[in-house]
């Protein structure tokens, strides 16, 4: 299983464990052997990664804190599919959504193809424990992703609990860079190419980040498999992005229970119902934990 974990490096810089944060700020891996963008080798597939946010990009102190209490983790996650499997998977998800949530769709009075249910509202403790059909539908969804030769994908970090030192923009940029690097490395292994589609949030705040990703394509040939810089789209128009949001709703719960099991004790259903299933379909994913041991260099 290919899994390169994030670690909290010197100076509170999120970086790869094998890279010295003090020497290379936000530098995830070394440059390729030649300069400029090129896609070497024969492309066996073209993948599309549909990503959304999970957790919260802002500071976190504790669940009981008056202000900073939303989530102890932040990351990007969703699904990765071969381009020829996107259409059949989107149709599957649409019918799954209509079957599972028919009452809500009818009550909303919105065409089903434009109606969306947010993953954070779907994967609540009440819903998961009360409705077995939600658990079954999730199992079907994860199985279908694998059947379509795709995978669940997520990259996240446990946030340091210091609002004064928190930098939301830097955190988002670092997670985005790591997500792109992992996808590029994966596609390089299998001689494939990929595109990334992000759920549209604040277009203006993301422009600089996407421009940076564009620069990385050409500067030092680190990104040899990315066809274009990340694109943004409105999730209510795309079943694939709605699915990415569902995955993020679930992964966000997984992250909370992973890094703060005592604070999120009610999420004990995460390992019981979903942890193994997710691990089976998310081979290059992970959430970095901040080590509590000052002598430890990297969290498990």
C-alpha positions as CSV (number, residue, x, y, z in Angstrom):
1,X,0.0,0.0,0.0
2,X,1.4,3.3,-1.1
3,X,0.9,5.8,1.8
4,X,3.2,8.7,2.4
5,X,2.1,10.4,5.6
6,X,2.2,14.1,6.4
7,X,4.2,15.2,9.4
8,X,4.4,18.4,11.4
9,X,7.9,19.7,10.6
10,X,10.1,22.3,12.2
11,X,8.6,25.7,12.5
12,X,5.1,24.3,12.4
13,X,5.3,23.8,8.6
14,X,3.3,20.9,7.3
15,X,5.5,18.9,5.0
16,X,6.4,15.4,4.1
17,X,8.1,13.3,6.7
18,X,11.1,12.7,4.4
19,X,11.6,16.4,3.7
20,X,13.2,18.9,6.1
21,X,10.8,21.7,6.7
22,X,13.6,23.9,7.9
23,X,15.5,23.6,4.6
24,X,12.6,23.5,2.1
25,X,9.5,25.4,3.1
26,X,6.5,23.6,1.6
27,X,8.8,21.5,-0.7
28,X,7.3,18.1,-0.9
29,X,9.7,16.2,-3.1
30,X,12.7,16.7,-5.3
31,X,12.6,17.9,-8.9
32,X,12.6,15.5,-11.8
33,X,15.7,14.9,-13.8
34,X,14.9,17.6,-16.4
35,X,13.2,21.0,-16.4
36,X,9.8,21.8,-17.9
37,X,6.5,20.0,-18.0
38,X,6.4,16.7,-19.9
39,X,4.3,13.6,-19.6
40,X,6.8,10.8,-20.2
41,X,5.9,7.3,-21.1
42,X,2.7,5.8,-22.5
43,X,-0.6,7.0,-20.9
44,X,-2.6,3.9,-19.9
45,X,-5.4,5.9,-18.4
46,X,-6.7,9.4,-17.8
47,X,-8.1,9.9,-14.3
48,X,-10.4,12.6,-13.0
49,X,-10.1,13.5,-9.3
50,X,-13.3,15.1,-7.8
51,X,-12.4,16.8,-4.5
52,X,-14.1,18.7,-1.8
53,X,-13.1,19.9,1.7
54,X,-13.6,18.0,4.9
55,X,-13.2,19.3,8.5
56,X,-12.6,23.0,8.7
57,X,-9.7,25.2,7.6
58,X,-10.0,27.6,10.5
59,X,-8.4,27.3,14.0
60,X,-9.5,24.6,16.5
61,X,-8.9,24.6,20.2
62,X,-11.5,22.2,21.6
63,X,-15.2,21.2,21.1
64,X,-16.0,23.2,24.2
65,X,-14.2,26.4,23.1
66,X,-16.5,29.4,22.6
67,X,-15.2,30.2,19.1
68,X,-12.7,27.6,17.7
69,X,-14.7,24.4,18.0
70,X,-15.6,23.3,14.5
71,X,-13.2,20.5,13.7
72,X,-9.7,19.3,14.7
73,X,-8.8,18.3,11.1
74,X,-8.8,19.8,7.7
75,X,-8.2,18.2,4.3
76,X,-9.3,17.5,0.7
77,X,-11.0,14.4,-0.3
78,X,-13.3,12.7,-2.8
79,X,-13.1,10.2,-5.6
80,X,-10.7,9.4,-8.4
81,X,-12.2,7.7,-11.5
82,X,-10.9,6.7,-15.0
83,X,-12.5,9.1,-17.4
84,X,-14.4,6.4,-19.3
85,X,-16.0,5.3,-16.0
86,X,-17.2,8.8,-15.0
87,X,-20.5,8.7,-16.8
88,X,-21.7,5.2,-15.5
89,X,-20.6,6.1,-12.0
90,X,-22.4,9.4,-12.1
91,X,-25.6,7.6,-13.2
92,X,-25.2,5.0,-10.4
93,X,-24.7,7.8,-7.8
94,X,-27.8,9.7,-9.1
95,X,-30.0,6.6,-8.7
96,X,-28.5,5.8,-5.3
97,X,-29.2,9.3,-4.1
98,X,-32.8,9.2,-5.5
99,X,-33.5,5.9,-3.8
100,X,-32.0,6.7,-0.5
101,X,-33.3,10.3,-0.1
102,X,-36.5,10.2,-2.2
103,X,-38.6,11.8,0.6
104,X,-36.2,14.8,1.0
105,X,-36.0,15.3,-2.8
106,X,-39.8,15.3,-3.2
107,X,-40.2,17.7,-0.3
108,X,-37.5,20.1,-1.6
109,X,-39.4,20.5,-4.9
110,X,-36.1,20.7,-6.8
111,X,-35.2,18.4,-9.8
112,X,-33.3,15.5,-8.4
113,X,-30.3,16.1,-10.7
114,X,-29.8,19.6,-9.2
115,X,-30.7,18.7,-5.6
116,X,-27.8,17.8,-3.2
117,X,-27.5,16.5,0.3
118,X,-24.4,17.7,2.1
119,X,-22.2,14.9,3.4
120,X,-21.8,16.6,6.8
121,X,-25.6,16.5,7.2
122,X,-25.9,13.0,6.0
123,X,-23.3,11.3,8.1
124,X,-24.5,12.3,11.5
125,X,-24.4,10.0,14.5
126,X,-28.2,9.9,14.5
127,X,-28.5,9.0,10.9
128,X,-25.8,6.3,10.9
129,X,-27.1,4.6,13.9
130,X,-30.8,4.9,13.1
131,X,-30.9,4.1,9.4
132,X,-29.4,0.8,8.3
133,X,-30.2,1.8,4.7
134,X,-27.6,4.6,4.9
135,X,-24.9,2.1,6.1
136,X,-25.9,-0.3,3.2
137,X,-25.9,2.5,0.7
138,X,-22.5,3.6,1.8
139,X,-21.1,0.1,1.4
140,X,-22.7,0.0,-2.1
141,X,-21.1,3.3,-3.0
142,X,-17.6,2.3,-1.9
143,X,-17.9,-1.0,-3.7
144,X,-19.0,0.7,-6.9
145,X,-16.1,3.1,-6.8
146,X,-13.8,0.1,-6.7
147,X,-15.8,-1.7,-9.4
148,X,-15.4,1.3,-11.7
149,X,-11.6,1.0,-11.2
150,X,-11.5,4.1,-9.1
151,X,-10.6,4.9,-5.5
152,X,-11.5,7.1,-2.6
153,X,-8.9,9.7,-2.1
154,X,-8.2,12.1,0.9
155,X,-5.3,14.0,2.3
156,X,-5.7,15.8,5.7
157,X,-3.9,17.0,8.8
158,X,-4.7,17.4,12.4
159,X,-4.4,21.1,13.2
160,X,-2.1,22.4,15.9
161,X,-4.4,23.8,18.6
162,X,-2.9,27.3,18.7
163,X,-5.1,30.0,17.0
164,X,-2.4,32.6,17.2
165,X,-0.1,30.5,15.0
166,X,-2.8,29.2,12.7
167,X,-2.6,30.2,9.0
168,X,-5.6,29.0,7.1
169,X,-4.3,30.0,3.7
170,X,-1.0,28.2,4.2
171,X,-2.8,25.2,5.5
172,X,-5.1,25.0,2.5
173,X,-2.2,25.5,0.1
174,X,-0.1,22.8,1.7
175,X,-2.9,20.2,1.7
176,X,-3.7,21.1,-1.9
177,X,-0.1,20.7,-2.9
178,X,0.2,17.4,-1.1
179,X,-3.0,16.1,-2.7
180,X,-1.8,17.0,-6.2
181,X,1.7,15.5,-5.5
182,X,0.2,12.2,-4.4
183,X,-2.1,12.0,-7.4
184,X,0.8,12.9,-9.7
185,X,3.0,10.2,-8.1
186,X,0.3,7.6,-8.3
187,X,-0.3,8.4,-12.0
188,X,3.5,8.3,-12.7
189,X,3.6,4.8,-11.3
190,X,1.0,3.6,-13.7
191,X,1.9,5.8,-16.7
192,X,-1.4,7.7,-16.6
193,X,-2.6,11.3,-16.6
194,X,-5.1,13.1,-14.4
195,X,-7.3,16.2,-14.0
196,X,-8.5,17.6,-10.7
197,X,-12.0,19.2,-10.2
198,X,-12.6,21.1,-7.0
199,X,-16.0,21.9,-5.6
200,X,-16.3,25.7,-6.0
201,X,-16.1,27.6,-2.8
202,X,-14.6,31.1,-2.8
203,X,-13.2,31.6,-6.3
204,X,-11.2,34.7,-5.5
205,X,-9.4,33.2,-2.5
206,X,-8.5,30.1,-4.6
207,X,-7.1,31.8,-7.6
208,X,-3.7,32.3,-6.2
209,X,-3.5,28.7,-5.0
210,X,-4.5,27.4,-8.4
211,X,-2.1,29.7,-10.1
212,X,0.7,28.2,-7.9
213,X,-0.3,24.7,-9.0
214,X,-0.1,25.9,-12.6
215,X,3.4,27.2,-12.0
216,X,4.4,23.9,-10.5
217,X,3.5,22.1,-13.8
218,X,6.2,24.0,-15.7
219,X,8.9,25.1,-13.2
220,X,10.8,22.0,-12.3
221,X,8.9,19.1,-13.8
222,X,7.7,17.9,-10.4
223,X,4.2,17.5,-11.8
224,X,4.6,15.4,-14.9
225,X,1.1,13.8,-15.0
226,X,-1.3,16.7,-14.3
227,X,-2.9,17.7,-17.5
228,X,-4.3,21.1,-16.3
229,X,-4.3,23.1,-13.1
230,X,-7.2,22.3,-10.8
231,X,-10.6,23.4,-12.1
232,X,-13.6,24.5,-10.0
233,X,-17.3,23.6,-10.6
234,X,-20.6,24.0,-8.7
235,X,-21.4,20.8,-7.0
236,X,-25.2,21.0,-7.5
237,X,-24.6,20.5,-11.2
238,X,-22.3,17.4,-10.9
239,X,-23.2,14.1,-9.3
240,X,-19.5,13.3,-9.1
241,X,-18.8,16.4,-6.9
242,X,-21.9,15.6,-4.8
243,X,-20.4,12.1,-4.2
244,X,-17.1,13.8,-3.3
245,X,-19.0,15.8,-0.7
246,X,-20.5,12.6,0.8
247,X,-17.0,11.1,1.0
248,X,-15.8,14.2,2.7
249,X,-18.7,14.1,5.2
250,X,-17.7,10.6,6.2
251,X,-13.9,11.2,6.2
252,X,-14.4,14.3,8.3
253,X,-16.0,12.1,11.0
254,X,-13.2,9.6,10.6
255,X,-10.7,12.3,11.1
256,X,-12.4,13.7,14.3
257,X,-12.6,10.3,15.9
258,X,-9.0,9.4,14.8
259,X,-7.3,12.5,16.4
260,X,-9.6,13.2,19.3
261,X,-11.5,10.0,20.3
262,X,-12.3,11.2,23.8
263,X,-13.8,14.5,22.5
264,X,-15.7,12.7,19.8
265,X,-16.7,9.5,21.7
266,X,-20.1,9.5,20.0
267,X,-18.4,8.7,16.7
268,X,-17.5,5.2,17.9
269,X,-19.5,4.0,14.9
270,X,-16.7,5.1,12.6
271,X,-14.4,2.2,13.2
272,X,-17.3,-0.2,13.6
273,X,-18.9,0.4,10.3
274,X,-16.6,2.3,7.9
275,X,-12.9,2.4,8.8
276,X,-12.0,-0.9,7.2
277,X,-14.2,-0.3,4.1
278,X,-12.6,3.1,3.6
279,X,-9.1,1.7,4.0
280,X,-9.8,-0.9,1.4
281,X,-10.7,1.7,-1.3
282,X,-8.3,4.5,-0.4
283,X,-4.8,3.1,-0.9
284,X,-2.9,6.4,-1.2
285,X,-4.9,8.4,1.4
286,X,-4.2,9.5,5.0
287,X,-4.7,12.0,7.8
288,X,-1.6,13.2,9.5
289,X,-1.7,13.2,13.3
290,X,0.3,15.7,15.3
291,X,2.6,13.8,17.6
292,X,2.1,14.5,21.4
293,X,5.6,13.1,22.1
294,X,8.2,15.9,21.8
295,X,10.8,13.3,20.9
296,X,8.8,11.8,18.1
297,X,9.5,13.0,14.6
298,X,6.4,11.6,12.9
299,X,2.9,10.5,14.0
300,X,1.7,7.0,13.1
